Amino acid sequence: MRVAVTGAGGMLAHTLLPALDAGGHQALPLTKHDADVTKLDPLRHALRGFKPDWVIHLAAFTRVDDCESQPERAYLVNATGARNAAIAALECGAGLLALSTDYVFDGTSERPYREYDATAPRSVYGLSKWAGEQAVREIQPRHLIVRSSWLFGAGGTNFIDTILKKAQAGETLRVVDDQRGAPTFTADLAGGLLALLAAGQLGTFHCTNRGDCTWYELAAHALERAGLATPLARTDSATLARPARRPAYSVLDTRWFETVTGSALPPWTDAVDRYLGAPAPDHAARGARAT
């Protein structure tokens, strides 16, 4: 299969491109320098020459707080960029897989969000990604929209690396404990995307590592596995006062993905352990410390 990948310089592409190669697929990595997705003609030209079977659209403006101060850029990249990718893929006969986010939901649910639940983004980032989803659905019948959440992995800035770097520098750590989601390892998500393509499915799917936690719980787990005894304090979203509103609860229901692919992504704790190269936990010892 011939697959073009936009956003090829990003964190997810860092693991997806080698996974495509390992699967025997021919990949065309497209960075912003190769084909800026905000400009239709260069993207058309790049895809026309390659003749892909699928375009995996990863290019996005993901700095959530910066989206609040730069809404025009957010919509240009996340909405217009997705629209351009849909048009260019359609014109060259390729299917389009577009990555989206849990931030399209408002966070008021009391159960994991399903693909057909009503969206109500509370940030410019979420609104711009939802606009991108709508453009893909309107233009490209042969599409996959995959929502994921809380990505971490090699090849880009992520929460786990930031926490560990601050801990090693001796900084005071305060992490919000009132936002709950599903951390997702890019290596596992890359495999999930390829599994969906292999299943021959179309439509919208949720794909994350199994389980959920708060940012505080994620930080605590990462610090423990990294062997760092840095004090960690809880805080809340109101105290942190970030520019963009985050959903308090954005866990995604992944049952449709598991049904069509026949498999589930591993638990987020296992994913963090593999990312950090940490040894398996001693559950007996942990139980003794807790009593």
N, C-alpha and C positions, 0 to 999 in steps of 0.2 A: 504494500500500500504506500502511496505517495502522500506525505503529510506536510503541509506548510504550518509553521508555528510563529505567530506574532508574539511580540514581547519576549523575544528569545534571549534577552539579557537579564531576565528576571529570575526570581528564586524558584518558581515552579518549573520553568523551562530548564533550569540547571539540572534537574533530575529527569524531566520528561524527555529531553532530547536523547540522552544516553539510553533511556528505556526504549525509545523508538528504534534506535540503532540495534539494541540487543534483540529486539523482536523481529529483525529483518526488514524493517520498513525504511523507505528512503525519505529523509527529512530535509526540509528547507527551513533553516532558522532565519527569521526576519526580525532584526533589531530596528529601533527607531531610525538608525542611519540607513538601513537597507530599504525600508518602506514605512514611512510615518503613517500610522493608521488614520490620522486626522485628515489625510489628503488622499482622495480616492484614486486618482490616476496613477501615482507610483505603486500603490498596492495592486491595482489592476494589472499593471505591467509585470510586476514580480510574479503574480500568480499565473498569468497567461503564459509566461515562459516556462513555468515549472509544471503546469497541468496537474495539480494535486487531486487526489480523491477526497481528501478532507482538509479543511483549514481549522486548526485549533487556535482560537483567539484568546490569548492571555494578556495582551497589552492593556494596561489600565493605569489610572492615577489612583493609587491606593492609600496615600497619606491622608487619613480620615480628617484630621484637624485642618490640614492645609486646604482640603476641599472647601471648608467653610469660608475661608478667606479668598479662595480662588475658584468660585463657582463656575465661571465661564470656562476655565481650563478643565474642570471636572467634567462638565457636560460635553466639551469638545472631545476629550479623550474617551470617556466612558460611554457616552451615548452616541455621538457622531462616529467615533471610532468603531463601535460595534455595528452601526448601520453600514459604514463603508466596508467592513469585513463581510457582512451579509451580502451586499451587492456584488462585491468582487468575487466571492465564492460562488454565488448563483450564476454569474456570467461565465465562469469557467467550468461549470458543471460539477463543482465540489460541494460536499456537505460542510456544514459549519458547526463546530463545537465551541460554545462560548462559556467562559467561566464567570460565574456570578457569586453572590455573597449572602450570608445570613442577615446582613444589615438592610435587606429589603423589607424585613419584618419590624414591627414596633416594639416587640419584647414584652407584651402583656399576656402572652399565652401561659397556661399552666401545664401544658404538655408540649412535647417536641412538635415543631412546625412541619406540616405536610406540604407537598408540592402545590396543592390546590388551595391552601389557606390564603385568605386575603392579605395582600401586602399593604404596608403603611410605613414607608421609610421615614425616619426621624432626623436624618442628616442629609447634607448635600451629597455626600458619597453614596449613601443608600439610594437617594432619589435618582442620581445620575446612572447608577448601575441598573436600576429598575427601568429607566428609559432605554438603556441599551438592550435589556431583555425584550422589551416591547418591539423595538426596531427589528431585532432578529426574528421574532415570531411573525411580524407583518411581512417581511421581505423574503425570508428563506424557508420554504416548506421543509426542506431536509435539514433539520437542525437538532442539536442537543444543547440544552442549557443546563449547566451543572453548578448548583450552589454548594459552596463549601464555607469553612469558617476557621478563624484563628490559625492561619498557616504558620508553620515554622519549618526550617530546613536550611541546608547549605546554600550559599550563593546569593544571600540577601539579608537585610536587616530583619530580625524577628525578636519577639518578646523574650524568649528564653536566653538568647545571646546577650540581650541588653541587661537582663537581671543578673546574669552571672558576671558580666563585666563590671557592673556597679558593685556587686558583692566583693569581687576581687580587689576593687579600688578602695574598699572600706567605706563606701557610701551607706547612708541610712536608707533602708528599704521600707517603703510604705506602698502597699498594693491594694487595689480595690477588691472588695469581697462581696459586692452586690451586683455583679454582672456574671451570668452563667452561660457557658457555651461549650463547644466541642473542639479542643485543640486538634489540629490535623497536620500530620507529617507529610511534607511534599513528596517524599519517596512513595508513601502509600497512596496518596491522591493520584500521582502519575499512573500508578498501576490501575487504579480505579477508572481513570479516563480511558485507558486502553481496553479495559474489560468491557466498558460500555460500547466502545466502537466495535469490538469483536462480537458483541451480542446483537448487533444490527438494530439497535433501538433508536427511537426518535422521541423528542419531547423534553420535559423538565425533570431533573433528578437531583436529589440531595445526596452528597457524598462527603462523609467526614469519618474520622476515627471514632470508634465506639466509646460510649460513656460521655460524661460531662463534668465540668468543674467550674470554679470561679477563677479569676486571674490570680487571686491570692493562693488558692490551692495548687494551681499550676506552678507558681513561683516556688512554693514550699517543696513540691515534689522535685523540681529541677535542682534546687539548692541541696536537697538531701542526696540525690543521686550524684551530684558533682562533688560531694564531700565537703560542702561549705557550711560552716556553723554560723553564718551571718544572721543576726537578729532580723526578724521579719515582722512588720506590724500591719494590721488591717486598717484600711480606710474605706471611704465610700465615694460614690461618684460625685455627690454634691460637694464634698470637701475638696476633691481633686479638681473640680471645675474645669474640665477640658472644653474647648470650643465646640466640638461636635457631640451631640447626644448619642449615646450608645444604648442599644436595647438591653434591658435588664436580664432578659432571658431570650436566647437565640439558638437554643438547641434544635437541630434539624433531624427530622425523622428520616431514616435511611432505608426503610423497608422496601420501597420500590426498587432502589438500586440493588439491594441484596436479592430480591426476587428475580430480576432479569439477568443478573450476572452469576447468581448461584454462590456468592461469597460476600463476606463483610470485611471491612477494614479492621485491623486489630484495635484493641483498646488504646486510648490515648496514653495511658501510663506506660504501656509496652513501647509505644512509638517514641516517647520522650527518652526512655532508657536506651533504645537503639540509637537515637540521635546523639546522645551523650556518650555512647559506648560504655554505659554503666553496667555493673554486674547485677544479676537478678537480686531482688530484695530478700532479706532474711525475715520471713513473715513471723517466725517464732520470736525472734529478737524484738521485732517491732511491737508484737503483742505484749511482751514483757515490759517494754518501756511505757506502754500506754496504761498499764494497770497501776 
